[in-house]
Amino acid sequence: MEKIKLNYTHNDSVAQIILDDGKGNVLDHVMMEEIQQQFNEFAKNENLKLIIFEGAGKHFSFGASVEEHQKDMAAAMLRGFHQLFYSLRDMAIPTLAKVNGQCLGGGMELAIMCNQIFADATAKFGQPEIVLGVFPPPASIILPEKIGLSRAEELLLTGKSVSAEEAKNMGLINELFHDKNALDTETNAWIEQYILPKSALSLRFAVKASRIKFNHILSNFLPQLEYMYVNQLMNTEDANEGINAFLEKRKPDWKNK
């Protein structure tokens, strides 16, 4: 594996996926394919009680690859990315995102899909897609379900980032710790207290039950937003201008078309 690392802990009942591309842990098609391969393996593993996602180094993830948002690649990129969400839905294995540093765009979408988010004080969360003239399909569905419509729209329409403390106050994250050491130690203690004593089978039923409405909404609306993005948004001048301006490191020249 080139862009993720995989560890099994707690007698192989916990799987840890570490996003690691050596820079901002960008979710490009290579990383997405590697994560999907692991999901395919996890689906056959009856003993898994928890999947943990974290980023190597100082950041969780800068998000999906902007290059792969370009018009000729957007459809394939979104298809592969959204499959990760469908796989997490179908596996129903409990998930936890451990976040430090930047957690942006597609990286934040992966985190908010998890059942729990634990973060340290360095964490920053944001959906900056609107700055590029586009929108994030999974976050557009998941954020209103998790934190309510008005707070979701604040993030989705402004593209601003919020601190770990603001995210905790929004109800976006479950636990906030002072630093990475505390995040690691306390996450481990939480796993030992709340996850390990449980049946892996029962945990999956609990995830399916708690997410029965959430999964219905995700399953119905994510394909619609994917269609809107690929077949409508990407045929506009401004969406392509926004992506190109970012890649060319210049200010976008919006035509409002």
C-alpha atoms as a printed R data frame, in Angstrom:
    type eleno elety resid chain resno       x       y       z
1   ATOM     1    CA   MET     A     1   0.000   0.000   0.000
2   ATOM     2    CA   GLU     A     2   1.354   3.385  -1.022
3   ATOM     3    CA   LYS     A     3  -0.867   5.919   0.709
4   ATOM     4    CA   ILE     A     4  -2.403   4.279   3.745
5   ATOM     5    CA   LYS     A     5  -1.079   2.186   6.593
6   ATOM     6    CA   LEU     A     6  -3.136  -0.504   8.294
7   ATOM     7    CA   ASN     A     7  -2.722  -1.738  11.858
8   ATOM     8    CA   TYR     A     8  -4.767  -4.211  13.856
9   ATOM     9    CA   THR     A     9  -4.881  -3.749  17.642
10  ATOM    10    CA   HIS     A    10  -6.743  -5.100  20.685
11  ATOM    11    CA   ASN     A    11  -6.484  -8.760  19.638
12  ATOM    12    CA   ASP     A    12  -7.281  -7.827  16.032
13  ATOM    13    CA   SER     A    13 -10.711  -6.480  16.983
14  ATOM    14    CA   VAL     A    14  -9.783  -2.885  16.062
15  ATOM    15    CA   ALA     A    15  -8.526  -1.838  12.607
16  ATOM    16    CA   GLN     A    16  -6.621   1.420  12.264
17  ATOM    17    CA   ILE     A    17  -6.395   3.100   8.848
18  ATOM    18    CA   ILE     A    18  -3.723   5.810   8.758
19  ATOM    19    CA   LEU     A    19  -3.939   8.247   5.830
20  ATOM    20    CA   ASP     A    20  -0.327   8.832   4.831
21  ATOM    21    CA   ASP     A    21   0.773  10.441   1.577
22  ATOM    22    CA   GLY     A    22   3.695  12.288   3.150
23  ATOM    23    CA   LYS     A    23   2.056  15.715   2.748
24  ATOM    24    CA   GLY     A    24  -1.552  16.652   3.513
25  ATOM    25    CA   ASN     A    25  -2.903  13.082   3.299
26  ATOM    26    CA   VAL     A    26  -4.886  14.007   0.196
27  ATOM    27    CA   LEU     A    27  -7.657  11.587  -0.741
28  ATOM    28    CA   ASP     A    28  -6.721  10.998  -4.377
29  ATOM    29    CA   HIS     A    29  -7.890   7.989  -6.411
30  ATOM    30    CA   VAL     A    30  -4.941   5.860  -5.253
31  ATOM    31    CA   MET     A    31  -5.705   6.427  -1.576
32  ATOM    32    CA   MET     A    32  -9.437   5.906  -2.151
33  ATOM    33    CA   GLU     A    33  -8.805   2.604  -3.937
34  ATOM    34    CA   GLU     A    34  -6.547   1.415  -1.116
35  ATOM    35    CA   ILE     A    35  -9.171   2.317   1.501
36  ATOM    36    CA   GLN     A    36 -11.854   0.556  -0.557
37  ATOM    37    CA   GLN     A    37  -9.701  -2.583  -0.760
38  ATOM    38    CA   GLN     A    38  -9.446  -2.604   3.027
39  ATOM    39    CA   PHE     A    39 -13.203  -2.112   3.342
40  ATOM    40    CA   ASN     A    40 -13.715  -5.147   1.109
41  ATOM    41    CA   GLU     A    41 -11.556  -7.172   3.519
42  ATOM    42    CA   PHE     A    42 -13.250  -5.742   6.616
43  ATOM    43    CA   ALA     A    43 -16.652  -6.782   5.253
44  ATOM    44    CA   LYS     A    44 -15.558 -10.442   5.520
45  ATOM    45    CA   ASN     A    45 -14.208 -10.055   9.076
46  ATOM    46    CA   GLU     A    46 -16.783 -11.010  11.712
47  ATOM    47    CA   ASN     A    47 -14.493 -10.091  14.619
48  ATOM    48    CA   LEU     A    48 -13.954  -6.383  13.884
49  ATOM    49    CA   LYS     A    49 -15.512  -4.117  16.512
50  ATOM    50    CA   LEU     A    50 -14.150  -0.739  15.428
51  ATOM    51    CA   ILE     A    51 -12.467   1.005  12.478
52  ATOM    52    CA   ILE     A    52 -10.323   4.026  13.334
53  ATOM    53    CA   PHE     A    53  -9.251   6.664  10.792
54  ATOM    54    CA   GLU     A    54  -6.388   9.040  11.464
55  ATOM    55    CA   GLY     A    55  -3.835  11.067   9.564
56  ATOM    56    CA   ALA     A    56  -0.078  10.584   9.660
57  ATOM    57    CA   GLY     A    57   1.892  13.647  10.740
58  ATOM    58    CA   LYS     A    58   0.386  16.977  11.743
59  ATOM    59    CA   HIS     A    59  -2.877  16.766   9.805
60  ATOM    60    CA   PHE     A    60  -5.838  14.453   9.313
61  ATOM    61    CA   SER     A    61  -6.418  15.303   5.629
62  ATOM    62    CA   PHE     A    62  -6.491  18.347   3.363
63  ATOM    63    CA   GLY     A    63  -9.342  16.661   1.469
64  ATOM    64    CA   ALA     A    64  -9.853  15.140  -1.955
65  ATOM    65    CA   SER     A    65  -7.463  15.904  -4.808
66  ATOM    66    CA   VAL     A    66  -8.391  19.209  -6.474
67  ATOM    67    CA   GLU     A    67  -6.776  18.009  -9.737
68  ATOM    68    CA   GLU     A    68  -9.244  15.116  -9.791
69  ATOM    69    CA   HIS     A    69 -12.152  17.588  -9.464
70  ATOM    70    CA   GLN     A    70 -11.505  18.768 -13.025
71  ATOM    71    CA   LYS     A    71 -14.383  18.141 -15.414
72  ATOM    72    CA   ASP     A    72 -12.943  15.106 -17.217
73  ATOM    73    CA   MET     A    73 -12.103  13.355 -13.920
74  ATOM    74    CA   ALA     A    74 -14.912  14.511 -11.615
75  ATOM    75    CA   ALA     A    75 -17.362  11.691 -12.414
76  ATOM    76    CA   ALA     A    76 -14.855   8.900 -11.709
77  ATOM    77    CA   MET     A    77 -13.532  10.687  -8.613
78  ATOM    78    CA   LEU     A    78 -16.990  11.130  -7.080
79  ATOM    79    CA   ARG     A    79 -18.044   7.587  -7.943
80  ATOM    80    CA   GLY     A    80 -15.014   6.141  -6.153
81  ATOM    81    CA   PHE     A    81 -15.320   8.521  -3.209
82  ATOM    82    CA   HIS     A    82 -19.025   7.924  -2.682
83  ATOM    83    CA   GLN     A    83 -18.497   4.162  -2.793
84  ATOM    84    CA   LEU     A    84 -16.497   4.532   0.447
85  ATOM    85    CA   PHE     A    85 -19.616   5.957   2.112
86  ATOM    86    CA   TYR     A    86 -21.844   3.186   0.764
87  ATOM    87    CA   SER     A    87 -19.344   0.599   2.009
88  ATOM    88    CA   LEU     A    88 -19.264   2.122   5.495
89  ATOM    89    CA   ARG     A    89 -23.074   2.123   5.464
90  ATOM    90    CA   ASP     A    90 -23.251  -1.524   4.424
91  ATOM    91    CA   MET     A    91 -20.543  -2.847   6.780
92  ATOM    92    CA   ALA     A    92 -22.138  -1.087   9.793
93  ATOM    93    CA   ILE     A    93 -18.925  -1.590  11.768
94  ATOM    94    CA   PRO     A    94 -18.521   1.192  14.352
95  ATOM    95    CA   THR     A    95 -16.133   3.912  13.170
96  ATOM    96    CA   LEU     A    96 -14.085   6.583  14.905
97  ATOM    97    CA   ALA     A    97 -12.084   9.460  13.417
98  ATOM    98    CA   LYS     A    98  -9.091  10.671  15.446
99  ATOM    99    CA   VAL     A    99  -8.400  14.188  14.218
100 ATOM   100    CA   ASN     A   100  -5.461  16.506  14.653
101 ATOM   101    CA   GLY     A   101  -4.547  19.442  12.437
102 ATOM   102    CA   GLN     A   102  -6.459  20.239   9.262
103 ATOM   103    CA   CYS     A   103  -9.548  18.155   8.521
104 ATOM   104    CA   LEU     A   104 -10.920  19.655   5.331
105 ATOM   105    CA   GLY     A   105 -13.175  18.867   2.374
106 ATOM   106    CA   GLY     A   106 -13.302  15.165   1.589
107 ATOM   107    CA   GLY     A   107 -11.216  14.493   4.695
108 ATOM   108    CA   MET     A   108 -13.867  16.110   6.859
109 ATOM   109    CA   GLU     A   109 -16.564  14.177   5.004
110 ATOM   110    CA   LEU     A   110 -14.832  10.902   5.869
111 ATOM   111    CA   ALA     A   111 -14.585  12.033   9.507
112 ATOM   112    CA   ILE     A   112 -18.231  13.099   9.821
113 ATOM   113    CA   MET     A   113 -19.378   9.789   8.317
114 ATOM   114    CA   CYS     A   114 -17.861   8.121  11.396
115 ATOM   115    CA   ASN     A   115 -19.948   7.313  14.456
116 ATOM   116    CA   GLN     A   116 -17.530   9.202  16.699
117 ATOM   117    CA   ILE     A   117 -15.015  12.014  16.184
118 ATOM   118    CA   PHE     A   118 -12.302  12.545  18.795
119 ATOM   119    CA   ALA     A   119  -9.953  15.489  18.254
120 ATOM   120    CA   ASP     A   120  -7.103  17.379  19.878
121 ATOM   121    CA   ALA     A   121  -6.780  21.139  20.257
122 ATOM   122    CA   THR     A   122  -4.913  21.543  16.931
123 ATOM   123    CA   ALA     A   123  -7.873  20.263  14.887
124 ATOM   124    CA   LYS     A   124  -9.572  22.532  12.364
125 ATOM   125    CA   PHE     A   125 -12.660  21.518  10.393
126 ATOM   126    CA   GLY     A   126 -13.949  23.004   7.155
127 ATOM   127    CA   GLN     A   127 -15.779  22.357   3.879
128 ATOM   128    CA   PRO     A   128 -14.041  24.880   1.575
129 ATOM   129    CA   GLU     A   129 -15.554  23.544  -1.664
130 ATOM   130    CA   ILE     A   130 -17.673  26.676  -2.220
131 ATOM   131    CA   VAL     A   131 -14.460  28.735  -2.430
132 ATOM   132    CA   LEU     A   132 -13.631  26.674  -5.547
133 ATOM   133    CA   GLY     A   133 -17.116  27.172  -6.981
134 ATOM   134    CA   VAL     A   134 -18.336  23.651  -6.179
135 ATOM   135    CA   PHE     A   135 -20.116  21.849  -3.306
136 ATOM   136    CA   PRO     A   136 -19.463  18.706  -1.228
137 ATOM   137    CA   PRO     A   137 -22.169  16.059  -1.870
138 ATOM   138    CA   PRO     A   138 -21.679  13.851   1.232
139 ATOM   139    CA   ALA     A   139 -21.271  16.810   3.628
140 ATOM   140    CA   SER     A   140 -24.391  18.462   2.182
141 ATOM   141    CA   ILE     A   141 -26.361  15.444   3.438
142 ATOM   142    CA   ILE     A   142 -24.412  14.394   6.538
143 ATOM   143    CA   LEU     A   143 -23.818  17.769   8.219
144 ATOM   144    CA   PRO     A   144 -27.506  18.751   8.563
145 ATOM   145    CA   GLU     A   145 -28.202  15.318  10.080
146 ATOM   146    CA   LYS     A   146 -25.328  15.644  12.551
147 ATOM   147    CA   ILE     A   147 -25.412  19.281  13.652
148 ATOM   148    CA   GLY     A   148 -28.695  20.707  12.324
149 ATOM   149    CA   LEU     A   149 -29.423  22.709   9.210
150 ATOM   150    CA   SER     A   150 -28.452  26.219  10.336
151 ATOM   151    CA   ARG     A   151 -24.978  25.210  11.546
152 ATOM   152    CA   ALA     A   152 -24.470  22.968   8.532
153 ATOM   153    CA   GLU     A   153 -25.334  25.796   6.163
154 ATOM   154    CA   GLU     A   154 -22.933  28.092   7.988
155 ATOM   155    CA   LEU     A   155 -20.075  25.740   7.065
156 ATOM   156    CA   LEU     A   156 -21.334  24.747   3.612
157 ATOM   157    CA   LEU     A   157 -22.134  28.242   2.322
158 ATOM   158    CA   THR     A   158 -19.161  30.139   3.777
159 ATOM   159    CA   GLY     A   159 -16.426  27.525   3.344
160 ATOM   160    CA   LYS     A   160 -14.877  28.728   6.598
161 ATOM   161    CA   SER     A   161 -12.925  26.542   9.005
162 ATOM   162    CA   VAL     A   162 -13.798  26.180  12.674
163 ATOM   163    CA   SER     A   163 -11.514  25.392  15.589
164 ATOM   164    CA   ALA     A   164 -11.719  22.187  17.589
165 ATOM   165    CA   GLU     A   165 -13.471  24.081  20.392
166 ATOM   166    CA   GLU     A   166 -16.055  25.551  18.007
167 ATOM   167    CA   ALA     A   167 -16.582  22.087  16.503
168 ATOM   168    CA   LYS     A   168 -17.180  20.661  19.985
169 ATOM   169    CA   ASN     A   169 -19.704  23.397  20.760
170 ATOM   170    CA   MET     A   170 -21.487  22.647  17.464
171 ATOM   171    CA   GLY     A   171 -21.812  18.996  18.393
172 ATOM   172    CA   LEU     A   172 -19.592  18.076  15.463
173 ATOM   173    CA   ILE     A   173 -17.026  16.235  17.589
174 ATOM   174    CA   ASN     A   174 -17.641  13.967  20.566
175 ATOM   175    CA   GLU     A   175 -14.473  14.394  22.627
176 ATOM   176    CA   LEU     A   176 -11.787  17.099  22.659
177 ATOM   177    CA   PHE     A   177  -8.349  16.557  24.183
178 ATOM   178    CA   HIS     A   178  -5.463  18.910  24.889
179 ATOM   179    CA   ASP     A   179  -2.844  17.267  22.652
180 ATOM   180    CA   LYS     A   180  -2.026  14.211  20.535
181 ATOM   181    CA   ASN     A   181  -0.757  12.177  23.500
182 ATOM   182    CA   ALA     A   182  -3.989  12.694  25.414
183 ATOM   183    CA   LEU     A   183  -5.972  11.938  22.239
184 ATOM   184    CA   ASP     A   184  -4.151   8.606  21.832
185 ATOM   185    CA   THR     A   185  -4.325   7.642  25.517
186 ATOM   186    CA   GLU     A   186  -7.961   8.578  26.043
187 ATOM   187    CA   THR     A   187  -9.116   6.989  22.785
188 ATOM   188    CA   ASN     A   188  -7.488   3.762  23.874
189 ATOM   189    CA   ALA     A   189  -9.164   3.954  27.284
190 ATOM   190    CA   TRP     A   190 -12.535   4.616  25.597
191 ATOM   191    CA   ILE     A   191 -12.090   1.574  23.335
192 ATOM   192    CA   GLU     A   192 -11.241  -0.649  26.303
193 ATOM   193    CA   GLN     A   193 -14.210   0.591  28.329
194 ATOM   194    CA   TYR     A   194 -16.922   0.874  25.702
195 ATOM   195    CA   ILE     A   195 -16.042  -1.233  22.650
196 ATOM   196    CA   LEU     A   196 -14.027  -4.306  23.616
197 ATOM   197    CA   PRO     A   197 -16.577  -5.750  26.095
198 ATOM   198    CA   LYS     A   198 -19.292  -5.729  23.412
199 ATOM   199    CA   SER     A   199 -20.267  -8.322  20.809
200 ATOM   200    CA   ALA     A   200 -19.004  -7.400  17.341
201 ATOM   201    CA   LEU     A   201 -22.296  -8.678  15.921
202 ATOM   202    CA   SER     A   202 -24.427  -6.664  18.344
203 ATOM   203    CA   LEU     A   203 -22.399  -3.509  17.672
204 ATOM   204    CA   ARG     A   204 -23.240  -3.805  13.978
205 ATOM   205    CA   PHE     A   205 -26.937  -4.138  14.694
206 ATOM   206    CA   ALA     A   206 -26.675  -1.105  16.995
207 ATOM   207    CA   VAL     A   207 -25.036   0.921  14.198
208 ATOM   208    CA   LYS     A   208 -27.698  -0.153  11.690
209 ATOM   209    CA   ALA     A   209 -30.457   0.678  14.165
210 ATOM   210    CA   SER     A   210 -29.117   4.092  15.179
211 ATOM   211    CA   ARG     A   211 -28.549   4.973  11.525
212 ATOM   212    CA   ILE     A   212 -31.768   3.651   9.993
213 ATOM   213    CA   LYS     A   213 -32.993   7.147   9.127
214 ATOM   214    CA   PHE     A   214 -29.504   8.523   8.367
215 ATOM   215    CA   ASN     A   215 -28.767   5.670   5.944
216 ATOM   216    CA   HIS     A   216 -32.121   6.100   4.206
217 ATOM   217    CA   ILE     A   217 -31.376   9.779   3.622
218 ATOM   218    CA   LEU     A   218 -27.784   9.115   2.474
219 ATOM   219    CA   SER     A   219 -28.863   6.332   0.104
220 ATOM   220    CA   ASN     A   220 -31.614   8.410  -1.476
221 ATOM   221    CA   PHE     A   221 -29.934  11.778  -1.792
222 ATOM   222    CA   LEU     A   222 -26.233  11.081  -2.417
223 ATOM   223    CA   PRO     A   223 -26.894   9.693  -5.944
224 ATOM   224    CA   GLN     A   224 -29.003  12.801  -6.692
225 ATOM   225    CA   LEU     A   225 -26.237  15.154  -5.581
226 ATOM   226    CA   GLU     A   226 -23.640  13.170  -7.518
227 ATOM   227    CA   TYR     A   227 -25.801  13.577 -10.639
228 ATOM   228    CA   MET     A   228 -26.262  17.307  -9.971
229 ATOM   229    CA   TYR     A   229 -22.518  17.768  -9.503
230 ATOM   230    CA   VAL     A   230 -21.364  15.812 -12.569
231 ATOM   231    CA   ASN     A   231 -24.124  16.623 -15.061
232 ATOM   232    CA   GLN     A   232 -25.137  20.141 -14.061
233 ATOM   233    CA   LEU     A   233 -22.509  21.914 -11.945
234 ATOM   234    CA   MET     A   234 -19.519  20.730 -13.986
235 ATOM   235    CA   ASN     A   235 -21.149  22.064 -17.154
236 ATOM   236    CA   THR     A   236 -21.021  25.620 -15.767
237 ATOM   237    CA   GLU     A   237 -18.252  28.129 -16.416
238 ATOM   238    CA   ASP     A   238 -17.756  29.056 -12.773
239 ATOM   239    CA   ALA     A   239 -17.234  25.526 -11.427
240 ATOM   240    CA   ASN     A   240 -14.470  24.937 -13.958
241 ATOM   241    CA   GLU     A   241 -13.035  28.422 -13.388
242 ATOM   242    CA   GLY     A   242 -12.903  27.852  -9.633
243 ATOM   243    CA   ILE     A   243 -11.004  24.572  -9.931
244 ATOM   244    CA   ASN     A   244  -8.621  25.963 -12.580
245 ATOM   245    CA   ALA     A   245  -7.960  29.146 -10.606
246 ATOM   246    CA   PHE     A   246  -6.993  27.096  -7.556
247 ATOM   247    CA   LEU     A   247  -4.645  24.886  -9.584
248 ATOM   248    CA   GLU     A   248  -3.127  27.951 -11.267
249 ATOM   249    CA   LYS     A   249  -2.790  29.720  -7.879
250 ATOM   250    CA   ARG     A   250  -4.782  32.775  -8.936
251 ATOM   251    CA   LYS     A   251  -7.998  34.510  -7.953
252 ATOM   252    CA   PRO     A   252 -11.077  33.162  -9.766
253 ATOM   253    CA   ASP     A   253 -12.817  35.393 -12.312
254 ATOM   254    CA   TRP     A   254 -16.461  34.517 -11.742
255 ATOM   255    CA   LYS     A   255 -18.906  34.936 -14.645
256 ATOM   256    CA   ASN     A   256 -21.935  33.838 -12.600
257 ATOM   257    CA   LYS     A   257 -22.680  31.326 -15.350
